[in-house]
Amino acid sequence: MSKIFEYKTTVTIGDTNALQNMYFLNFFKLQGIVRELWVKKHVKNSLRDMQNGLVLITKDARCNFYKDFYLYDDITVQLTFTKKSKTNTRLTFQFINRKTKEVHAMGAQIIVFADHNHKVIKIPEHWEEAIDLFFQK
């Protein structure tokens, strides 16, 4: 059984627009935060890899919005992986209201692995092992 990586946060004034709902850009910001925290926690030597020139290129990012979040809503963002090839992987995100358990949005990113010259490379083995733990079939 695969794992789900979760990140919990609360909508603050700085996350909202004039209507006090969460500004759409913050869904993409949260995708990046959750992705990077997953890397920090689950990919061995990830910092060393990036210091040695490994680059993660976001090839595609999207988000489908179903229901607004408002000021002080508590959110859980769930991350899983739903596709993998030799050089890239798809991350899938669900944005869930912790109080109602409703999914308010779903997002996805395709990440391509590259070297310091931005030449596409094979996913490093230890990264692939971490991805496989969170892979949803």
Secondary structure, 3 states (H helix, E strand, C coil): CCCCEEEEEECCHHHECCCCEECCHHHHHHHHHHHHHHHHHHCCCHHHHHHCCCEEEEEEEEEEECCCCECCCEEEEEEEEEEECCCEEEEEEEEEECCCCCEEEEEEEEEEEECCCCCECCCCHHHHHHHHHCECC
